């Protein structure tokens, strides 16, 4: 994938994964991941999203990569052809706040993949995008995500209720 200016969008690698910008041929696998009960609990507040929502997110991600050099990456395990998770920068709320987002397939929970994904995306933010800070948020009940953010070095900024959901906000300065 390339940007409008012809620059190639980064494929990120970690010790166990390859992160590749999401594509339309990833839609079925990504939708299955986003529809799994554990992932959708916090990503979609428990709602089962239609396949068209996944397609719209992929379309938006491609536009974001073309315009801003960020979006969503699918995360593939080096040892398998299975989708291990996703990560990226995404606009949340209105007006949009650009924040770190990540998720891992349920069979891989607790094995450090979320931290690995978050570190890869944050590294891209600082090294390639020259960002001064990266923001993130999570539901107060998502203790696993809180632990990931803390391991990566994020600092708690504030707590608020957003759309009826108690939300914790974090920041990591470069």
C-alpha positions in Angstrom: 0.0 0.0 0.0 1.2 3.5 -0.8 0.1 7.0 0.2 -1.2 9.5 -2.3 2.3 11.0 -2.6 3.6 7.5 -3.5 5.2 6.7 -0.1 4.9 3.1 1.0 2.9 2.6 4.2 5.0 0.9 6.8 4.6 -2.8 7.5 5.6 -3.1 11.2 7.3 -6.1 12.7 7.8 -7.4 16.2 9.4 -10.5 17.6 6.3 -12.6 16.9 4.1 -10.5 14.5 3.8 -8.7 11.3 1.5 -5.7 11.3 0.2 -4.9 7.8 -2.3 -2.1 6.9 -5.7 -3.5 6.8 -7.1 -4.4 3.4 -10.5 -5.3 2.0 -9.5 -9.0 1.7 -9.0 -9.0 5.5 -12.6 -8.1 6.1 -14.0 -11.6 6.9 -11.2 -12.4 9.3 -11.3 -9.0 10.9 -15.1 -9.1 11.3 -14.9 -12.5 13.0 -12.3 -11.1 15.4 -14.3 -8.0 16.1 -17.5 -10.1 16.6 -15.9 -12.4 19.1 -17.6 -11.9 22.5 -14.5 -10.9 24.4 -13.2 -8.4 21.8 -16.5 -6.8 21.1 -17.2 -6.3 24.8 -14.9 -3.3 25.0 -14.4 -2.5 21.3 -18.1 -2.2 20.4 -19.5 -2.0 23.9 -20.8 -5.5 23.5 -22.8 -4.8 20.3 -22.7 -7.2 17.4 -21.7 -5.0 14.4 -22.9 -5.7 10.9 -20.3 -6.7 8.3 -20.9 -3.4 6.6 -19.5 -1.6 9.6 -16.3 -3.6 9.3 -16.1 -2.7 5.6 -16.7 1.0 6.4 -13.8 0.8 9.0 -11.5 -0.7 6.4 -12.5 2.0 3.9 -11.9 4.7 6.5 -8.5 3.2 7.4 -7.4 3.2 3.8 -8.3 6.9 3.6 -6.5 7.7 6.8 -3.3 5.9 5.6 -3.5 7.8 2.3 -4.1 11.2 3.9 -2.2 10.9 7.2 0.0 7.8 7.1 -1.9 6.0 9.9 -5.0 3.8 10.3 -5.5 0.2 11.3 -3.0 -2.7 10.9 -4.0 -6.3 10.9 -1.6 -8.3 13.1 -0.5 -11.6 11.8 1.5 -14.1 13.9 4.8 -15.0 12.3 4.2 -18.7 13.3 0.7 -19.0 11.8 -1.6 -17.7 9.1 -4.2 -16.7 11.6 -5.1 -13.1 12.4 -3.7 -12.5 15.8 -5.2 -9.1 16.4 -5.2 -5.5 15.2 -3.7 -2.2 16.2 -3.4 1.4 15.0 -4.5 5.0 15.4 -8.1 5.8 15.2 -10.4 8.8 15.5 -12.7 8.4 18.5 -15.6 10.7 19.6 -16.8 14.0 18.1 -14.7 16.1 17.6 -12.3 13.2 16.9 -9.4 12.4 19.2 -6.8 10.3 17.5 -6.0 7.4 19.9 -4.1 4.2 20.0 -6.4 1.2 19.5 -5.5 -2.5 19.7 -7.1 -5.9 20.2 -6.1 -9.5 20.3 -7.8 -12.8 19.3 -9.2 -14.4 22.5 -7.0 -17.6 22.3 -3.9 -15.3 22.5 -5.0 -13.3 25.5 -2.5 -13.1 28.4 0.5 -13.9 26.1 1.8 -10.4 25.7 0.5 -9.8 22.2 -1.4 -6.6 23.1 1.7 -5.0 24.6 3.7 -6.0 21.6 1.1 -4.5 19.2 0.8 -1.3 21.3 4.6 -0.9 21.4 4.9 -1.3 17.6 2.3 1.3 16.9 3.6 3.7 19.4 7.1 3.3 18.0 5.7 4.1 14.5 4.0 7.2 16.0 7.2 8.6 17.4 9.7 7.3 14.8 7.8 7.8 11.6 5.1 10.3 12.3 7.2 12.5 14.6 4.3 12.7 17.0 5.0 14.4 20.3 2.5 12.3 22.3 0.1 9.4 21.8 -3.3 9.3 23.5 -5.3 6.2 24.5 -8.5 5.5 26.4 -10.2 2.4 27.7 -13.3 1.5 29.7 -12.6 1.5 33.4 -13.6 -2.2 33.5 -11.0 -3.2 30.9 -8.2 -4.0 33.4 -6.2 -5.9 30.9 -6.0 -2.9 28.6 -5.1 -0.7 31.6 -2.2 -3.0 32.3 -1.1 -2.9 28.7 -1.1 0.9 28.6 0.9 1.0 31.9 3.5 -1.5 30.6 4.0 0.6 27.5 4.6 3.6 29.6 1.3 5.6 29.3 0.4 7.9 32.1 -3.2 8.2 33.5 -4.6 11.7 32.6 -8.3 11.7 33.7 -11.5 9.7 34.0 -14.8 10.8 32.4 -18.1 9.3 31.3 -18.3 9.2 27.5 -21.5 8.0 25.9 -22.6 6.5 29.3 -19.3 4.5 29.6 -16.8 5.2 32.4 -13.6 5.9 30.5 -10.0 6.3 31.5 -7.8 8.5 29.4 -4.0 8.1 29.0 -1.1 9.8 27.3 2.5 8.8 26.4 4.9 11.6 25.5 7.7 10.9 23.1 
